[in-house]
Amino acid sequence: MSVGAEHRRAAIVMAMLALVWGYAWIVAKIGLSQAGPFAFAAMRVVCGVAALSAFLLLVMRRLPSRRPPRGAALVGLIQTGAFLVLNTWALAGAQPGKISILTFTMPFWVLLFAWPVLAERVRGLQWLAIVAALVGLILILEPWLIHAEVGPKLLAVLAGMAWGTGVVLTKRIQRDHPFDTLDFTFWQMAIGMVPIVACALLVPEAPPRITPTLIAAVLFSGVIATAGGWLMWQYVLNRLPAGTTSLSSLAVPVVAIVASALQLGERLRPAEMVGAACIGLALGLISWQAVRTHRRDEPSMAQE
């Protein structure tokens, strides 16, 4: 296959991935009408780990490494465990469009956390992106309004911070102790699954209603969005030019906002709309700089 044809196929996969990841927020919100956030997060991650295990055995014809790679446990607790619990908890209390925007502040936390951990200094347009993102955060959080869902919105920001922390830690571990990406991902998801399941068993909430809607939501979120999404992300990372995937992933929160408006009737208030535009501008600046500097995204940037 020619390079051009391979790039076109990868671009199609990237477009499909943006649709899957964007619409996954709406599917999860629908699933949360049938189950509490901890139960739903647990069912989702169990399905994701099971699907990734099946891929390893049936497609790759291999087993995961017998022991977790160095650092996989720590990343799993943060990037899978904390991220999914915080993200699903936030989604249970607010509309998916807002939550997706706030969670996608992850790249800004990567910039800030990479400075002390990886000695990667913030430069040029990155400063403008961080300022724009902070303005956008304040406008979307609307702390001056008592009824503005501040609690769930803060949980979404914390989820983005957990995701960003996991990305930085993964980069640090990969730099010091190179690992097989598929093995690392399997183990960090499997280990991160443990505290999520523990929360589902220990935190009091109404038992899930096992309905076709819940089953479909869990399968879509776990198998297609989590396991399948990660595999599609790996595919495009290895085939698209450096930085292009970062720019393309901007479509994910856009898909979530549009789908939530059409299907769930979500409407952003004026301040939230301006805040979303600020965060979108900031994401665009970071992605554009990645394209200009030919920087590749990390596998750990994938949405769980």
C-alpha positions as CSV (number, residue, x, y, z in Angstrom):
1,M,0.0,0.0,0.0
2,S,1.3,3.5,-0.9
3,V,2.1,6.0,1.8
4,G,-0.7,8.3,0.5
5,A,-3.3,5.5,0.7
6,E,-2.1,4.5,4.2
7,H,-2.4,8.2,5.3
8,R,-5.9,8.4,3.9
9,R,-6.9,5.2,5.7
10,A,-5.4,6.5,8.9
11,A,-7.3,9.8,8.5
12,I,-10.6,7.9,8.1
13,V,-9.8,6.0,11.2
14,M,-9.0,9.2,13.1
15,A,-12.3,10.7,12.0
16,M,-14.2,7.6,13.2
17,L,-12.3,7.8,16.5
18,A,-13.3,11.4,17.0
19,L,-16.9,10.4,16.5
20,V,-16.7,7.4,18.8
21,W,-14.9,9.3,21.6
22,G,-17.2,12.3,21.2
23,Y,-20.4,10.3,21.2
24,A,-19.1,8.1,24.1
25,W,-19.9,11.0,26.4
26,I,-23.6,10.9,25.4
27,V,-23.7,7.2,25.7
28,A,-22.2,7.3,29.2
29,K,-24.7,9.9,30.2
30,I,-27.6,7.7,29.0
31,G,-26.1,4.7,30.8
32,L,-25.9,6.8,34.1
33,S,-29.7,7.0,34.0
34,Q,-29.7,3.3,34.7
35,A,-26.7,2.9,37.1
36,G,-24.8,5.0,39.6
37,P,-21.4,6.5,38.5
38,F,-19.2,4.0,40.4
39,A,-21.1,1.0,39.2
40,F,-21.1,2.3,35.6
41,A,-17.4,3.1,35.7
42,A,-16.6,-0.4,37.1
43,M,-18.7,-2.1,34.4
44,R,-17.1,0.0,31.7
45,V,-13.5,-0.7,32.7
46,V,-14.1,-4.4,33.3
47,C,-15.5,-4.6,29.7
48,G,-12.5,-2.6,28.4
49,V,-9.9,-4.9,30.1
50,A,-11.8,-8.0,28.9
51,A,-11.9,-6.7,25.3
52,L,-8.2,-5.8,25.4
53,S,-7.3,-9.2,26.7
54,A,-9.3,-10.8,23.9
55,F,-7.5,-8.7,21.4
56,L,-4.1,-9.8,22.8
57,L,-5.1,-13.5,22.8
58,L,-7.1,-13.8,19.6
59,V,-5.5,-11.2,17.3
60,M,-2.0,-10.7,18.6
61,R,-1.6,-14.4,19.6
62,R,0.2,-13.4,22.8
63,L,-0.3,-13.1,26.5
64,P,0.4,-9.9,28.5
65,S,3.8,-9.9,30.3
66,R,3.8,-12.0,33.5
67,R,4.6,-8.9,35.6
68,P,3.5,-5.3,35.2
69,P,6.1,-3.1,33.6
70,R,7.8,-0.7,36.0
71,G,5.4,2.2,36.8
72,A,2.3,0.7,35.3
73,A,0.7,0.4,38.7
74,L,1.1,4.1,39.6
75,V,-0.1,5.2,36.2
76,G,-3.0,2.8,36.4
77,L,-4.2,4.1,39.7
78,I,-4.1,7.7,38.4
79,Q,-4.9,7.6,34.7
80,T,-7.4,4.7,34.8
81,G,-8.6,4.6,38.4
82,A,-8.8,8.2,39.4
83,F,-9.7,9.5,35.9
84,L,-12.6,7.2,35.3
85,V,-14.1,7.6,38.7
86,L,-13.8,11.4,38.7
87,N,-15.0,11.7,35.1
88,T,-18.0,9.4,35.5
89,W,-18.9,11.0,38.8
90,A,-18.8,14.5,37.1
91,L,-20.9,13.3,34.2
92,A,-23.6,12.0,36.5
93,G,-24.2,15.5,37.8
94,A,-23.8,17.6,34.6
95,Q,-24.4,17.6,30.9
96,P,-21.8,15.8,28.7
97,G,-20.9,18.8,26.6
98,K,-19.6,20.9,29.5
99,I,-17.8,17.9,31.1
100,S,-16.1,16.9,27.9
101,I,-14.7,20.5,27.5
102,L,-13.4,20.6,31.1
103,T,-11.9,17.1,30.9
104,F,-10.1,18.0,27.6
105,T,-8.1,20.6,29.6
106,M,-5.7,17.7,30.0
107,P,-3.1,19.1,27.5
108,F,-2.6,22.2,29.6
109,W,-2.0,20.1,32.8
110,V,0.5,18.1,30.7
111,L,2.4,21.3,29.9
112,L,2.4,22.5,33.5
113,F,3.3,19.1,35.1
114,A,5.9,18.3,32.5
115,W,7.9,21.4,33.6
116,P,9.0,20.0,37.0
117,V,8.8,16.3,36.1
118,L,10.4,16.2,32.6
119,A,12.2,19.5,32.5
120,E,10.1,20.5,29.5
121,R,9.7,24.3,29.8
122,V,6.6,26.1,28.7
123,R,7.5,28.3,25.6
124,G,6.0,30.7,23.1
125,L,2.4,30.0,22.1
126,Q,2.1,27.5,25.0
127,W,1.9,30.4,27.5
128,L,-0.9,32.0,25.5
129,A,-2.7,28.6,25.4
130,I,-2.5,28.3,29.1
131,V,-3.8,31.8,29.8
132,A,-6.7,31.2,27.3
133,A,-7.5,27.8,29.0
134,L,-7.5,29.4,32.5
135,V,-9.9,32.1,31.3
136,G,-12.1,29.4,29.7
137,L,-12.1,27.4,32.9
138,I,-13.3,30.3,35.0
139,L,-16.0,31.1,32.5
140,I,-17.3,27.6,32.3
141,L,-17.1,26.9,36.0
142,E,-19.0,30.1,36.7
143,P,-18.1,30.2,40.4
144,W,-20.3,33.3,40.9
145,L,-23.5,31.2,40.2
146,I,-24.7,29.0,43.0
147,H,-26.7,26.8,40.6
148,A,-23.9,26.4,38.0
149,E,-23.1,22.7,38.7
150,V,-19.8,23.8,40.2
151,G,-19.2,20.5,42.0
152,P,-19.4,18.3,38.9
153,K,-17.5,20.8,36.9
154,L,-14.6,20.7,39.4
155,L,-14.7,16.9,39.3
156,A,-14.2,17.1,35.5
157,V,-11.2,19.5,35.9
158,L,-9.7,17.0,38.5
159,A,-10.3,14.2,35.9
160,G,-8.4,16.2,33.3
161,M,-5.6,16.8,35.9
162,A,-5.5,13.0,36.6
163,W,-5.3,12.2,32.9
164,G,-2.5,14.8,32.4
165,T,-0.6,13.5,35.4
166,G,-0.8,10.0,33.9
167,V,0.5,11.2,30.6
168,V,3.5,12.9,32.2
169,L,4.3,9.9,34.4
170,T,4.1,7.6,31.4
171,K,6.5,9.8,29.4
172,R,9.0,9.9,32.4
173,I,8.8,6.1,32.8
174,Q,9.2,5.4,29.0
175,R,12.2,7.7,29.0
176,D,14.0,6.0,31.9
177,H,12.7,2.4,31.4
178,P,11.4,1.7,27.9
179,F,8.5,-0.6,27.7
180,D,6.1,-2.4,25.3
181,T,3.2,0.0,24.9
182,L,0.5,-2.7,24.6
183,D,1.7,-4.5,27.7
184,F,1.9,-1.2,29.7
185,T,-1.6,-0.2,28.6
186,F,-3.1,-3.6,29.5
187,W,-1.5,-3.6,33.0
188,Q,-2.3,0.0,33.8
189,M,-5.9,-0.6,32.9
190,A,-6.1,-3.9,34.8
191,I,-4.5,-2.4,37.9
192,G,-6.6,0.8,37.6
193,M,-9.7,-1.4,37.4
194,V,-9.2,-2.6,41.0
195,P,-10.0,0.7,42.9
196,I,-12.9,1.4,40.5
197,V,-14.5,-2.0,41.3
198,A,-13.7,-1.4,45.0
199,C,-15.6,2.0,44.9
200,A,-18.5,0.3,43.2
201,L,-18.7,-2.3,45.9
202,L,-18.1,0.0,48.9
203,V,-19.8,3.3,48.0
204,P,-23.5,3.3,48.7
205,E,-25.6,3.9,45.6
206,A,-28.8,2.5,44.1
207,P,-28.2,-0.8,42.4
208,P,-28.0,-0.6,38.6
209,R,-31.1,-1.5,36.6
210,I,-30.0,-4.2,34.1
211,T,-31.8,-3.1,31.0
212,P,-30.9,-3.3,27.3
213,T,-30.1,0.4,27.5
214,L,-27.5,-0.1,30.2
215,I,-26.0,-3.2,28.6
216,A,-25.6,-1.3,25.3
217,A,-24.1,1.7,27.0
218,V,-21.6,-0.4,28.9
219,L,-20.6,-2.4,25.8
220,F,-20.2,0.8,23.7
221,S,-18.2,2.6,26.5
222,G,-16.0,-0.3,27.4
223,V,-15.5,-2.3,24.3
224,I,-15.7,0.3,21.5
225,A,-14.7,3.6,23.2
226,T,-12.1,2.3,25.7
227,A,-10.5,-0.8,24.2
228,G,-11.3,-0.2,20.6
229,G,-10.6,3.6,20.8
230,W,-7.2,2.9,22.3
231,L,-6.3,0.5,19.5
232,M,-7.5,3.0,16.8
233,W,-5.4,5.7,18.5
234,Q,-2.4,3.5,18.3
235,Y,-3.1,2.8,14.6
236,V,-3.3,6.5,13.6
237,L,-0.3,7.5,15.8
238,N,1.9,5.1,13.8
239,R,0.7,6.3,10.4
240,L,-0.2,10.0,10.5
241,P,2.3,12.9,10.4
242,A,3.6,14.2,13.7
243,G,1.2,16.5,15.4
244,T,-1.7,15.8,13.0
245,T,-3.4,13.5,15.5
246,S,-3.4,16.2,18.2
247,L,-5.0,18.7,15.8
248,S,-7.6,16.1,14.7
249,S,-8.5,15.1,18.3
250,L,-9.9,18.7,18.7
251,A,-13.1,17.3,17.1
252,V,-13.8,15.1,20.1
253,P,-15.3,17.7,22.5
254,V,-17.0,19.4,19.4
255,V,-18.8,16.1,18.6
256,A,-19.8,15.8,22.3
257,I,-21.2,19.3,22.4
258,V,-23.2,19.0,19.2
259,A,-24.5,15.5,20.0
260,S,-25.5,16.5,23.5
261,A,-27.4,19.5,22.1
262,L,-29.2,17.5,19.5
263,Q,-30.0,14.4,21.6
264,L,-30.1,15.6,25.1
265,G,-31.1,19.2,24.6
266,E,-28.0,20.6,26.3
267,R,-27.6,24.4,26.0
268,L,-24.5,26.3,27.0
269,R,-25.0,29.7,28.8
270,P,-23.3,32.7,27.2
271,A,-20.4,32.6,29.6
272,E,-20.0,28.9,29.1
273,M,-20.0,29.4,25.3
274,V,-17.2,32.0,25.5
275,G,-15.3,29.7,27.9
276,A,-15.6,26.8,25.5
277,A,-14.3,29.0,22.7
278,C,-11.3,30.0,24.9
279,I,-10.5,26.4,25.6
280,G,-10.9,25.5,22.0
281,L,-8.5,28.3,21.0
282,A,-6.0,27.1,23.5
283,L,-6.2,23.5,22.3
284,G,-5.8,24.7,18.7
285,L,-2.7,26.7,19.7
286,I,-1.1,23.6,21.3
287,S,-2.0,21.4,18.4
288,W,-0.7,23.9,15.9
289,Q,2.6,24.1,17.7
290,A,2.8,20.3,17.7
291,V,2.3,20.3,13.9
292,R,4.9,23.0,13.4
293,T,7.5,21.3,15.6
294,H,6.7,17.8,14.2
295,R,6.0,16.5,17.7
296,R,4.2,13.2,18.0
297,D,1.5,12.6,20.5
298,E,2.0,10.0,23.2
299,P,0.0,6.7,23.3
300,S,-1.0,7.7,26.9
301,M,-2.8,10.7,25.5
302,A,-5.6,8.4,24.5
303,Q,-9.0,8.8,26.2
304,E,-9.8,5.9,28.7
